[in-house]
Structure formats: C-alpha cells, structure tokens
Amino acid sequence: MNAPIRVAVLSFAHYHANFWTEVFRTSPLATLTAIWDDDPARGAAAAATHQATFNSGLAAVLADCDAVAICSETARHADLIERAAQAGCAILCEKPLAGTLADCDRIARAVA
C-alpha cells in the first residue's frame, strides 16, 4: 500500500469543511496534517473539534502536505489555489470555484 496522502484543510469559512475534514481524518488513505484558517479563532476551534493541529502559517502548512482542501470564502479561492499550486499541492476546492471570470482565469493559469 502506498503511503497515505498528506492533506491540509484551508479554512473553515464553510460548514462542510467539517465533513471533508472528518473523511481525511478517518481515512486510511489520508493523513490530516493541519488546519489553516485566516481566522485564528475559527481555525483553532476546528482543530480542537477534529483533534488536529492548527497552524496559522500558510507557507508552513503548504510545505508539509501533498494536497489541500479549500473551504474558504469564494472570494479567497483564487489566492489560495495560486499559493497551493506554487507549492506543488493537489487541490480540492469547494464550489463555486470563483465569483468572477477573472478569478477563474487566474485559477486556470495557476494549475496549468
């Protein structure tokens, strides 16, 4: 069996991040490496709920995972996808992908 994929959850701005996190936390195919959130109180609370590590340093989180699950506000998706793509992470992003065509173009360029 291959080593489990190391996944970080970026933001708990949307409630369904809880469901995604629970899957990553309990799957033998994944290791939940960290929770990051631009709202430290929200991130720390999510980490406590899911028995995970909260890390407020996005660069450090991205350096320590293979993939990210992005559950931030839609307006933040393009920024987070660009950062994750630059770090070489696989990306799972909630819908909608972006609120503007310009942000969709940014995302497409980042993951190309």
Backbone atoms as SQL, in Angstrom:
CREATE TABLE atoms (id INTEGER PRIMARY KEY, chain TEXT, resi INTEGER, resn TEXT, atom TEXT, x REAL, y REAL, z REAL);
INSERT INTO atoms VALUES
  (1, 'A', 1, 'MET', 'N', 0.844, -1.187, 0.000),
  (2, 'A', 1, 'MET', 'CA', 0.000, 0.000, 0.000),
  (3, 'A', 1, 'MET', 'C', 0.881, 1.239, 0.000),
  (4, 'A', 2, 'ASN', 'N', 0.505, 2.220, -0.775),
  (5, 'A', 2, 'ASN', 'CA', 1.238, 3.484, -0.803),
  (6, 'A', 2, 'ASN', 'C', 1.041, 4.235, 0.502),
  (7, 'A', 3, 'ALA', 'N', 1.956, 5.141, 0.771),
  (8, 'A', 3, 'ALA', 'CA', 1.828, 5.985, 1.959),
  (9, 'A', 3, 'ALA', 'C', 0.576, 6.848, 1.830),
  (10, 'A', 4, 'PRO', 'N', -0.092, 7.119, 2.939),
  (11, 'A', 4, 'PRO', 'CA', -1.277, 7.979, 2.878),
  (12, 'A', 4, 'PRO', 'C', -0.933, 9.374, 2.351),
  (13, 'A', 5, 'ILE', 'N', -1.855, 9.967, 1.616),
  (14, 'A', 5, 'ILE', 'CA', -1.668, 11.331, 1.121),
  (15, 'A', 5, 'ILE', 'C', -1.817, 12.292, 2.298),
  (16, 'A', 6, 'ARG', 'N', -0.916, 13.250, 2.357),
  (17, 'A', 6, 'ARG', 'CA', -0.928, 14.241, 3.451),
  (18, 'A', 6, 'ARG', 'C', -1.790, 15.426, 3.017),
  (19, 'A', 7, 'VAL', 'N', -2.894, 15.645, 3.734),
  (20, 'A', 7, 'VAL', 'CA', -3.884, 16.652, 3.360),
  (21, 'A', 7, 'VAL', 'C', -4.008, 17.715, 4.449),
  (22, 'A', 8, 'ALA', 'N', -4.070, 18.969, 4.015),
  (23, 'A', 8, 'ALA', 'CA', -4.370, 20.083, 4.919),
  (24, 'A', 8, 'ALA', 'C', -5.697, 20.697, 4.491),
  (25, 'A', 9, 'VAL', 'N', -6.468, 21.133, 5.457),
  (26, 'A', 9, 'VAL', 'CA', -7.729, 21.827, 5.170),
  (27, 'A', 9, 'VAL', 'C', -7.482, 23.316, 5.359),
  (28, 'A', 10, 'LEU', 'N', -7.792, 24.068, 4.308),
  (29, 'A', 10, 'LEU', 'CA', -7.590, 25.513, 4.331),
  (30, 'A', 10, 'LEU', 'C', -8.926, 26.212, 4.504),
  (31, 'A', 11, 'SER', 'N', -9.182, 26.645, 5.687),
  (32, 'A', 11, 'SER', 'CA', -10.323, 27.460, 6.095),
  (33, 'A', 11, 'SER', 'C', -11.556, 26.640, 6.459),
  (34, 'A', 12, 'PHE', 'N', -12.215, 27.120, 7.463),
  (35, 'A', 12, 'PHE', 'CA', -13.497, 26.580, 7.904),
  (36, 'A', 12, 'PHE', 'C', -14.586, 27.634, 7.760),
  (37, 'A', 13, 'ALA', 'N', -14.461, 28.476, 6.722),
  (38, 'A', 13, 'ALA', 'CA', -15.469, 29.504, 6.472),
  (39, 'A', 13, 'ALA', 'C', -16.810, 28.882, 6.093),
  (40, 'A', 14, 'HIS', 'N', -16.770, 27.672, 5.546),
  (41, 'A', 14, 'HIS', 'CA', -17.995, 26.965, 5.178),
  (42, 'A', 14, 'HIS', 'C', -18.110, 25.701, 6.021),
  (43, 'A', 15, 'TYR', 'N', -19.318, 25.451, 6.474),
  (44, 'A', 15, 'TYR', 'CA', -19.559, 24.362, 7.417),
  (45, 'A', 15, 'TYR', 'C', -19.154, 22.988, 6.884),
  (46, 'A', 16, 'HIS', 'N', -19.282, 22.789, 5.585),
  (47, 'A', 16, 'HIS', 'CA', -18.968, 21.458, 5.048),
  (48, 'A', 16, 'HIS', 'C', -17.483, 21.109, 5.178),
  (49, 'A', 17, 'ALA', 'N', -16.649, 22.049, 5.540),
  (50, 'A', 17, 'ALA', 'CA', -15.254, 21.715, 5.831),
  (51, 'A', 17, 'ALA', 'C', -15.191, 20.668, 6.939),
  (52, 'A', 18, 'ASN', 'N', -16.159, 20.684, 7.821),
  (53, 'A', 18, 'ASN', 'CA', -16.212, 19.681, 8.893),
  (54, 'A', 18, 'ASN', 'C', -16.359, 18.273, 8.332),
  (55, 'A', 19, 'PHE', 'N', -17.210, 18.104, 7.323),
  (56, 'A', 19, 'PHE', 'CA', -17.413, 16.778, 6.739),
  (57, 'A', 19, 'PHE', 'C', -16.168, 16.316, 5.991),
  (58, 'A', 20, 'TRP', 'N', -15.578, 17.219, 5.214),
  (59, 'A', 20, 'TRP', 'CA', -14.350, 16.877, 4.480),
  (60, 'A', 20, 'TRP', 'C', -13.252, 16.472, 5.462),
  (61, 'A', 21, 'THR', 'N', -13.098, 17.256, 6.516),
  (62, 'A', 21, 'THR', 'CA', -12.038, 17.007, 7.485),
  (63, 'A', 21, 'THR', 'C', -12.218, 15.663, 8.167),
  (64, 'A', 22, 'GLU', 'N', -13.435, 15.336, 8.497),
  (65, 'A', 22, 'GLU', 'CA', -13.695, 14.049, 9.137),
  (66, 'A', 22, 'GLU', 'C', -13.302, 12.890, 8.217),
  (67, 'A', 23, 'VAL', 'N', -13.566, 13.024, 6.935),
  (68, 'A', 23, 'VAL', 'CA', -13.173, 11.981, 5.981),
  (69, 'A', 23, 'VAL', 'C', -11.652, 11.861, 5.934),
  (70, 'A', 24, 'PHE', 'N', -10.953, 12.988, 5.829),
  (71, 'A', 24, 'PHE', 'CA', -9.487, 12.939, 5.781),
  (72, 'A', 24, 'PHE', 'C', -8.906, 12.377, 7.076),
  (73, 'A', 25, 'ARG', 'N', -9.512, 12.737, 8.181),
  (74, 'A', 25, 'ARG', 'CA', -9.002, 12.318, 9.481),
  (75, 'A', 25, 'ARG', 'C', -9.174, 10.820, 9.714),
  (76, 'A', 26, 'THR', 'N', -10.225, 10.230, 9.162),
  (77, 'A', 26, 'THR', 'CA', -10.520, 8.833, 9.447),
  (78, 'A', 26, 'THR', 'C', -10.139, 7.873, 8.324),
  (79, 'A', 27, 'SER', 'N', -9.780, 8.372, 7.179),
  (80, 'A', 27, 'SER', 'CA', -9.443, 7.506, 6.050),
  (81, 'A', 27, 'SER', 'C', -8.045, 6.911, 6.193),
  (82, 'A', 28, 'PRO', 'N', -7.898, 5.629, 5.914),
  (83, 'A', 28, 'PRO', 'CA', -6.555, 5.050, 5.922),
  (84, 'A', 28, 'PRO', 'C', -5.720, 5.528, 4.724),
  (85, 'A', 29, 'LEU', 'N', -6.357, 6.189, 3.773),
  (86, 'A', 29, 'LEU', 'CA', -5.668, 6.678, 2.582),
  (87, 'A', 29, 'LEU', 'C', -5.135, 8.100, 2.745),
  (88, 'A', 30, 'ALA', 'N', -5.453, 8.734, 3.865),
  (89, 'A', 30, 'ALA', 'CA', -5.062, 10.136, 4.067),
  (90, 'A', 30, 'ALA', 'C', -4.549, 10.347, 5.489),
  (91, 'A', 31, 'THR', 'N', -3.724, 11.375, 5.614),
  (92, 'A', 31, 'THR', 'CA', -3.283, 11.870, 6.913),
  (93, 'A', 31, 'THR', 'C', -3.609, 13.354, 6.952),
  (94, 'A', 32, 'LEU', 'N', -4.365, 13.757, 7.933),
  (95, 'A', 32, 'LEU', 'CA', -4.684, 15.174, 8.102),
  (96, 'A', 32, 'LEU', 'C', -3.480, 15.843, 8.761),
  (97, 'A', 33, 'THR', 'N', -2.766, 16.670, 7.986),
  (98, 'A', 33, 'THR', 'CA', -1.537, 17.261, 8.507),
  (99, 'A', 33, 'THR', 'C', -1.775, 18.528, 9.303),
  (100, 'A', 34, 'ALA', 'N', -2.765, 19.325, 8.893),
  (101, 'A', 34, 'ALA', 'CA', -3.000, 20.596, 9.590),
  (102, 'A', 34, 'ALA', 'C', -4.302, 21.215, 9.130),
  (103, 'A', 35, 'ILE', 'N', -4.752, 22.122, 9.946),
  (104, 'A', 35, 'ILE', 'CA', -5.853, 23.021, 9.596),
  (105, 'A', 35, 'ILE', 'C', -5.280, 24.424, 9.607),
  (106, 'A', 36, 'TRP', 'N', -5.569, 25.160, 8.551),
  (107, 'A', 36, 'TRP', 'CA', -5.174, 26.569, 8.462),
  (108, 'A', 36, 'TRP', 'C', -6.437, 27.385, 8.262),
  (109, 'A', 37, 'ASP', 'N', -6.470, 28.554, 8.837),
  (110, 'A', 37, 'ASP', 'CA', -7.587, 29.475, 8.624),
  (111, 'A', 37, 'ASP', 'C', -7.074, 30.889, 8.826),
  (112, 'A', 38, 'ASP', 'N', -7.570, 31.821, 8.003),
  (113, 'A', 38, 'ASP', 'CA', -7.170, 33.213, 8.188),
  (114, 'A', 38, 'ASP', 'C', -7.820, 33.812, 9.427),
  (115, 'A', 39, 'ASP', 'N', -8.800, 33.121, 9.987),
  (116, 'A', 39, 'ASP', 'CA', -9.413, 33.496, 11.263),
  (117, 'A', 39, 'ASP', 'C', -8.863, 32.522, 12.309),
  (118, 'A', 40, 'PRO', 'N', -7.853, 32.944, 13.073),
  (119, 'A', 40, 'PRO', 'CA', -7.203, 32.018, 14.005),
  (120, 'A', 40, 'PRO', 'C', -8.149, 31.376, 15.013),
  (121, 'A', 41, 'ALA', 'N', -9.127, 32.100, 15.500),
  (122, 'A', 41, 'ALA', 'CA', -10.059, 31.524, 16.475),
  (123, 'A', 41, 'ALA', 'C', -10.883, 30.419, 15.820),
  (124, 'A', 42, 'ARG', 'N', -11.356, 30.660, 14.620),
  (125, 'A', 42, 'ARG', 'CA', -12.142, 29.657, 13.897),
  (126, 'A', 42, 'ARG', 'C', -11.274, 28.432, 13.582),
  (127, 'A', 43, 'GLY', 'N', -10.045, 28.659, 13.151),
  (128, 'A', 43, 'GLY', 'CA', -9.150, 27.550, 12.835),
  (129, 'A', 43, 'GLY', 'C', -8.792, 26.725, 14.054),
  (130, 'A', 44, 'ALA', 'N', -8.499, 27.397, 15.146),
  (131, 'A', 44, 'ALA', 'CA', -8.156, 26.687, 16.381),
  (132, 'A', 44, 'ALA', 'C', -9.340, 25.877, 16.899),
  (133, 'A', 45, 'ALA', 'N', -10.529, 26.429, 16.790),
  (134, 'A', 45, 'ALA', 'CA', -11.726, 25.703, 17.213),
  (135, 'A', 45, 'ALA', 'C', -11.945, 24.472, 16.346),
  (136, 'A', 46, 'ALA', 'N', -11.748, 24.606, 15.049),
  (137, 'A', 46, 'ALA', 'CA', -11.902, 23.459, 14.144),
  (138, 'A', 46, 'ALA', 'C', -10.863, 22.392, 14.463),
  (139, 'A', 47, 'ALA', 'N', -9.642, 22.809, 14.718),
  (140, 'A', 47, 'ALA', 'CA', -8.587, 21.860, 15.050),
  (141, 'A', 47, 'ALA', 'C', -8.921, 21.103, 16.336),
  (142, 'A', 48, 'ALA', 'N', -9.438, 21.801, 17.319),
  (143, 'A', 48, 'ALA', 'CA', -9.820, 21.144, 18.572),
  (144, 'A', 48, 'ALA', 'C', -10.946, 20.146, 18.331),
  (145, 'A', 49, 'THR', 'N', -11.921, 20.522, 17.535),
  (146, 'A', 49, 'THR', 'CA', -13.042, 19.636, 17.220),
  (147, 'A', 49, 'THR', 'C', -12.568, 18.369, 16.527),
  (148, 'A', 50, 'HIS', 'N', -11.611, 18.499, 15.639),
  (149, 'A', 50, 'HIS', 'CA', -11.174, 17.374, 14.817),
  (150, 'A', 50, 'HIS', 'C', -9.863, 16.740, 15.307),
  (151, 'A', 51, 'GLN', 'N', -9.445, 17.093, 16.498),
  (152, 'A', 51, 'GLN', 'CA', -8.220, 16.528, 17.072),
  (153, 'A', 51, 'GLN', 'C', -7.061, 16.656, 16.086),
  (154, 'A', 52, 'ALA', 'N', -6.909, 17.870, 15.577),
  (155, 'A', 52, 'ALA', 'CA', -5.890, 18.150, 14.566),
  (156, 'A', 52, 'ALA', 'C', -5.019, 19.308, 15.035),
  (157, 'A', 53, 'THR', 'N', -4.012, 19.601, 14.250),
  (158, 'A', 53, 'THR', 'CA', -3.112, 20.703, 14.534),
  (159, 'A', 53, 'THR', 'C', -3.552, 21.934, 13.768),
  (160, 'A', 54, 'PHE', 'N', -3.668, 23.066, 14.464),
  (161, 'A', 54, 'PHE', 'CA', -3.916, 24.341, 13.797),
  (162, 'A', 54, 'PHE', 'C', -2.570, 25.012, 13.578),
  (163, 'A', 55, 'ASN', 'N', -2.369, 25.503, 12.362),
  (164, 'A', 55, 'ASN', 'CA', -1.147, 26.230, 12.040),
  (165, 'A', 55, 'ASN', 'C', -1.554, 27.509, 11.328),
  (166, 'A', 56, 'SER', 'N', -1.165, 28.648, 11.860),
  (167, 'A', 56, 'SER', 'CA', -1.529, 29.939, 11.266),
  (168, 'A', 56, 'SER', 'C', -0.591, 30.344, 10.141),
  (169, 'A', 57, 'GLY', 'N', 0.458, 29.563, 9.904),
  (170, 'A', 57, 'GLY', 'CA', 1.422, 29.874, 8.849),
  (171, 'A', 57, 'GLY', 'C', 1.099, 29.109, 7.575),
  (172, 'A', 58, 'LEU', 'N', 0.503, 29.777, 6.623),
  (173, 'A', 58, 'LEU', 'CA', 0.091, 29.112, 5.389),
  (174, 'A', 58, 'LEU', 'C', 1.271, 28.487, 4.660),
  (175, 'A', 59, 'ALA', 'N', 2.383, 29.177, 4.573),
  (176, 'A', 59, 'ALA', 'CA', 3.552, 28.623, 3.876),
  (177, 'A', 59, 'ALA', 'C', 4.015, 27.323, 4.524),
  (178, 'A', 60, 'ALA', 'N', 4.032, 27.275, 5.827),
  (179, 'A', 60, 'ALA', 'CA', 4.443, 26.064, 6.537),
  (180, 'A', 60, 'ALA', 'C', 3.455, 24.925, 6.299),
  (181, 'A', 61, 'VAL', 'N', 2.183, 25.235, 6.297),
  (182, 'A', 61, 'VAL', 'CA', 1.160, 24.210, 6.043),
  (183, 'A', 61, 'VAL', 'C', 1.343, 23.639, 4.645),
  (184, 'A', 62, 'LEU', 'N', 1.518, 24.512, 3.663),
  (185, 'A', 62, 'LEU', 'CA', 1.666, 24.063, 2.276),
  (186, 'A', 62, 'LEU', 'C', 2.944, 23.252, 2.070),
  (187, 'A', 63, 'ALA', 'N', 3.981, 23.551, 2.811),
  (188, 'A', 63, 'ALA', 'CA', 5.241, 22.826, 2.686),
  (189, 'A', 63, 'ALA', 'C', 5.163, 21.424, 3.282),
  (190, 'A', 64, 'ASP', 'N', 4.154, 21.170, 4.095),
  (191, 'A', 64, 'ASP', 'CA', 4.068, 19.905, 4.823),
  (192, 'A', 64, 'ASP', 'C', 2.907, 19.024, 4.365),
  (193, 'A', 65, 'CYS', 'N', 2.397, 19.255, 3.162),
  (194, 'A', 65, 'CYS', 'CA', 1.290, 18.425, 2.686),
  (195, 'A', 65, 'CYS', 'C', 1.436, 18.137, 1.197),
  (196, 'A', 66, 'ASP', 'N', 0.684, 17.137, 0.762),
  (197, 'A', 66, 'ASP', 'CA', 0.640, 16.770, -0.650),
  (198, 'A', 66, 'ASP', 'C', -0.567, 17.386, -1.347),
  (199, 'A', 67, 'ALA', 'N', -1.599, 17.657, -0.561),
  (200, 'A', 67, 'ALA', 'CA', -2.868, 18.143, -1.111),
  (201, 'A', 67, 'ALA', 'C', -3.548, 19.059, -0.115),
  (202, 'A', 68, 'VAL', 'N', -4.410, 19.910, -0.651),
  (203, 'A', 68, 'VAL', 'CA', -5.208, 20.796, 0.201),
  (204, 'A', 68, 'VAL', 'C', -6.673, 20.686, -0.178),
  (205, 'A', 69, 'ALA', 'N', -7.514, 20.925, 0.811),
  (206, 'A', 69, 'ALA', 'CA', -8.950, 21.063, 0.608),
  (207, 'A', 69, 'ALA', 'C', -9.286, 22.496, 0.984),
  (208, 'A', 70, 'ILE', 'N', -9.797, 23.249, 0.024),
  (209, 'A', 70, 'ILE', 'CA', -10.060, 24.675, 0.240),
  (210, 'A', 70, 'ILE', 'C', -11.544, 24.888, 0.483),
  (211, 'A', 71, 'CYS', 'N', -11.854, 25.392, 1.677),
  (212, 'A', 71, 'CYS', 'CA', -13.238, 25.651, 2.082),
  (213, 'A', 71, 'CYS', 'C', -13.407, 27.089, 2.550),
  (214, 'A', 72, 'SER', 'N', -12.634, 27.973, 1.965),
  (215, 'A', 72, 'SER', 'CA', -12.692, 29.391, 2.327),
  (216, 'A', 72, 'SER', 'C', -13.867, 30.074, 1.632),
  (217, 'A', 73, 'GLU', 'N', -14.009, 31.355, 1.902),
  (218, 'A', 73, 'GLU', 'CA', -14.964, 32.164, 1.161),
  (219, 'A', 73, 'GLU', 'C', -14.571, 32.118, -0.314),
  (220, 'A', 74, 'THR', 'N', -15.545, 32.104, -1.189),
  (221, 'A', 74, 'THR', 'CA', -15.287, 32.006, -2.626),
  (222, 'A', 74, 'THR', 'C', -14.325, 33.090, -3.100),
  (223, 'A', 75, 'ALA', 'N', -14.425, 34.278, -2.561),
  (224, 'A', 75, 'ALA', 'CA', -13.558, 35.385, -2.976),
  (225, 'A', 75, 'ALA', 'C', -12.086, 35.119, -2.667),
  (226, 'A', 76, 'ARG', 'N', -11.790, 34.157, -1.795),
  (227, 'A', 76, 'ARG', 'CA', -10.406, 33.828, -1.435),
  (228, 'A', 76, 'ARG', 'C', -9.859, 32.638, -2.215),
  (229, 'A', 77, 'HIS', 'N', -10.697, 31.935, -2.967),
  (230, 'A', 77, 'HIS', 'CA', -10.266, 30.718, -3.652),
  (231, 'A', 77, 'HIS', 'C', -9.065, 30.944, -4.559),
  (232, 'A', 78, 'ALA', 'N', -9.108, 31.954, -5.409),
  (233, 'A', 78, 'ALA', 'CA', -8.019, 32.159, -6.376),
  (234, 'A', 78, 'ALA', 'C', -6.687, 32.348, -5.667),
  (235, 'A', 79, 'ASP', 'N', -6.659, 33.156, -4.623),
  (236, 'A', 79, 'ASP', 'CA', -5.408, 33.375, -3.879),
  (237, 'A', 79, 'ASP', 'C', -4.874, 32.075, -3.292),
  (238, 'A', 80, 'LEU', 'N', -5.755, 31.312, -2.649),
  (239, 'A', 80, 'LEU', 'CA', -5.317, 30.072, -2.013),
  (240, 'A', 80, 'LEU', 'C', -4.915, 29.017, -3.043),
  (241, 'A', 81, 'ILE', 'N', -5.633, 28.951, -4.146),
  (242, 'A', 81, 'ILE', 'CA', -5.275, 27.995, -5.197),
  (243, 'A', 81, 'ILE', 'C', -3.925, 28.356, -5.792),
  (244, 'A', 82, 'GLU', 'N', -3.687, 29.631, -6.034),
  (245, 'A', 82, 'GLU', 'CA', -2.378, 30.040, -6.550),
  (246, 'A', 82, 'GLU', 'C', -1.263, 29.620, -5.594),
  (247, 'A', 83, 'ARG', 'N', -1.446, 29.867, -4.310),
  (248, 'A', 83, 'ARG', 'CA', -0.412, 29.510, -3.324),
  (249, 'A', 83, 'ARG', 'C', -0.204, 28.000, -3.274),
  (250, 'A', 84, 'ALA', 'N', -1.290, 27.243, -3.264),
  (251, 'A', 84, 'ALA', 'CA', -1.180, 25.787, -3.201),
  (252, 'A', 84, 'ALA', 'C', -0.536, 25.225, -4.464),
  (253, 'A', 85, 'ALA', 'N', -0.898, 25.759, -5.609),
  (254, 'A', 85, 'ALA', 'CA', -0.310, 25.289, -6.870),
  (255, 'A', 85, 'ALA', 'C', 1.188, 25.586, -6.903),
  (256, 'A', 86, 'GLN', 'N', 1.583, 26.767, -6.451),
  (257, 'A', 86, 'GLN', 'CA', 3.002, 27.118, -6.409),
  (258, 'A', 86, 'GLN', 'C', 3.778, 26.170, -5.497),
  (259, 'A', 87, 'ALA', 'N', 3.108, 25.658, -4.470),
  (260, 'A', 87, 'ALA', 'CA', 3.752, 24.731, -3.534),
  (261, 'A', 87, 'ALA', 'C', 3.725, 23.291, -4.049),
  (262, 'A', 88, 'GLY', 'N', 3.089, 23.065, -5.192),
  (263, 'A', 88, 'GLY', 'CA', 3.048, 21.729, -5.776),
  (264, 'A', 88, 'GLY', 'C', 1.987, 20.819, -5.188),
  (265, 'A', 89, 'CYS', 'N', 0.997, 21.392, -4.553),
  (266, 'A', 89, 'CYS', 'CA', -0.055, 20.600, -3.916),
  (267, 'A', 89, 'CYS', 'C', -1.175, 20.261, -4.904),
  (268, 'A', 90, 'ALA', 'N', -1.746, 19.081, -4.737),
  (269, 'A', 90, 'ALA', 'CA', -3.008, 18.760, -5.396),
  (270, 'A', 90, 'ALA', 'C', -4.084, 19.583, -4.686),
  (271, 'A', 91, 'ILE', 'N', -5.135, 19.955, -5.412),
  (272, 'A', 91, 'ILE', 'CA', -6.101, 20.897, -4.861),
  (273, 'A', 91, 'ILE', 'C', -7.522, 20.382, -5.047),
  (274, 'A', 92, 'LEU', 'N', -8.255, 20.357, -3.945),
  (275, 'A', 92, 'LEU', 'CA', -9.684, 20.096, -3.948),
  (276, 'A', 92, 'LEU', 'C', -10.323, 21.392, -3.457),
  (277, 'A', 93, 'CYS', 'N', -11.182, 21.982, -4.278),
  (278, 'A', 93, 'CYS', 'CA', -11.786, 23.265, -3.919),
  (279, 'A', 93, 'CYS', 'C', -13.298, 23.140, -3.972),
  (280, 'A', 94, 'GLU', 'N', -13.927, 23.691, -2.951),
  (281, 'A', 94, 'GLU', 'CA', -15.386, 23.690, -2.931),
  (282, 'A', 94, 'GLU', 'C', -15.929, 24.513, -4.091),
  (283, 'A', 95, 'LYS', 'N', -17.201, 24.426, -4.323),
  (284, 'A', 95, 'LYS', 'CA', -17.848, 25.212, -5.367),
  (285, 'A', 95, 'LYS', 'C', -18.596, 26.377, -4.744),
  (286, 'A', 96, 'PRO', 'N', -18.842, 27.418, -5.474),
  (287, 'A', 96, 'PRO', 'CA', -18.331, 27.662, -6.815),
  (288, 'A', 96, 'PRO', 'C', -16.834, 27.930, -6.782),
  (289, 'A', 97, 'LEU', 'N', -16.192, 27.639, -7.885),
  (290, 'A', 97, 'LEU', 'CA', -14.745, 27.803, -7.959),
  (291, 'A', 97, 'LEU', 'C', -14.331, 29.254, -7.749),
  (292, 'A', 98, 'ALA', 'N', -15.062, 30.168, -8.363),
  (293, 'A', 98, 'ALA', 'CA', -14.734, 31.598, -8.246),
  (294, 'A', 98, 'ALA', 'C', -15.992, 32.415, -8.498),
  (295, 'A', 99, 'GLY', 'N', -15.907, 33.670, -8.126),
  (296, 'A', 99, 'GLY', 'CA', -17.037, 34.570, -8.309),
  (297, 'A', 99, 'GLY', 'C', -16.945, 35.413, -9.570),
  (298, 'A', 100, 'THR', 'N', -15.777, 35.405, -10.195),
  (299, 'A', 100, 'THR', 'CA', -15.595, 36.204, -11.403),
  (300, 'A', 100, 'THR', 'C', -14.845, 35.398, -12.452),
  (301, 'A', 101, 'LEU', 'N', -15.025, 35.777, -13.702),
  (302, 'A', 101, 'LEU', 'CA', -14.290, 35.135, -14.781),
  (303, 'A', 101, 'LEU', 'C', -12.791, 35.397, -14.630),
  (304, 'A', 102, 'ALA', 'N', -12.437, 36.591, -14.182),
  (305, 'A', 102, 'ALA', 'CA', -11.021, 36.911, -13.979),
  (306, 'A', 102, 'ALA', 'C', -10.388, 35.966, -12.962),
  (307, 'A', 103, 'ASP', 'N', -11.084, 35.667, -11.863),
  (308, 'A', 103, 'ASP', 'CA', -10.541, 34.726, -10.881),
  (309, 'A', 103, 'ASP', 'C', -10.483, 33.315, -11.452),
  (310, 'A', 104, 'CYS', 'N', -11.461, 32.929, -12.275),
  (311, 'A', 104, 'CYS', 'CA', -11.393, 31.617, -12.938),
  (312, 'A', 104, 'CYS', 'C', -10.161, 31.531, -13.828),
  (313, 'A', 105, 'ASP', 'N', -9.870, 32.610, -14.540),
  (314, 'A', 105, 'ASP', 'CA', -8.673, 32.637, -15.386),
  (315, 'A', 105, 'ASP', 'C', -7.405, 32.524, -14.548),
  (316, 'A', 106, 'ARG', 'N', -7.346, 33.214, -13.417),
  (317, 'A', 106, 'ARG', 'CA', -6.203, 33.109, -12.510),
  (318, 'A', 106, 'ARG', 'C', -6.015, 31.667, -12.045),
  (319, 'A', 107, 'ILE', 'N', -7.094, 31.034, -11.692),
  (320, 'A', 107, 'ILE', 'CA', -7.043, 29.654, -11.205),
  (321, 'A', 107, 'ILE', 'C', -6.559, 28.733, -12.317),
  (322, 'A', 108, 'ALA', 'N', -7.096, 28.906, -13.504),
  (323, 'A', 108, 'ALA', 'CA', -6.690, 28.055, -14.639),
  (324, 'A', 108, 'ALA', 'C', -5.196, 28.200, -14.919),
  (325, 'A', 109, 'ARG', 'N', -4.698, 29.430, -14.869),
  (326, 'A', 109, 'ARG', 'CA', -3.259, 29.649, -15.076),
  (327, 'A', 109, 'ARG', 'C', -2.435, 29.008, -13.969),
  (328, 'A', 110, 'ALA', 'N', -2.910, 29.106, -12.750),
  (329, 'A', 110, 'ALA', 'CA', -2.147, 28.583, -11.613),
  (330, 'A', 110, 'ALA', 'C', -2.010, 27.071, -11.661),
  (331, 'A', 111, 'VAL', 'N', -3.029, 26.389, -12.131),
  (332, 'A', 111, 'VAL', 'CA', -2.988, 24.930, -12.103),
  (333, 'A', 111, 'VAL', 'C', -2.529, 24.325, -13.433),
  (334, 'A', 112, 'ALA', 'N', -2.305, 25.178, -14.426),
  (335, 'A', 112, 'ALA', 'CA', -1.880, 24.666, -15.748),
  (336, 'A', 112, 'ALA', 'C', -0.451, 24.133, -15.679);
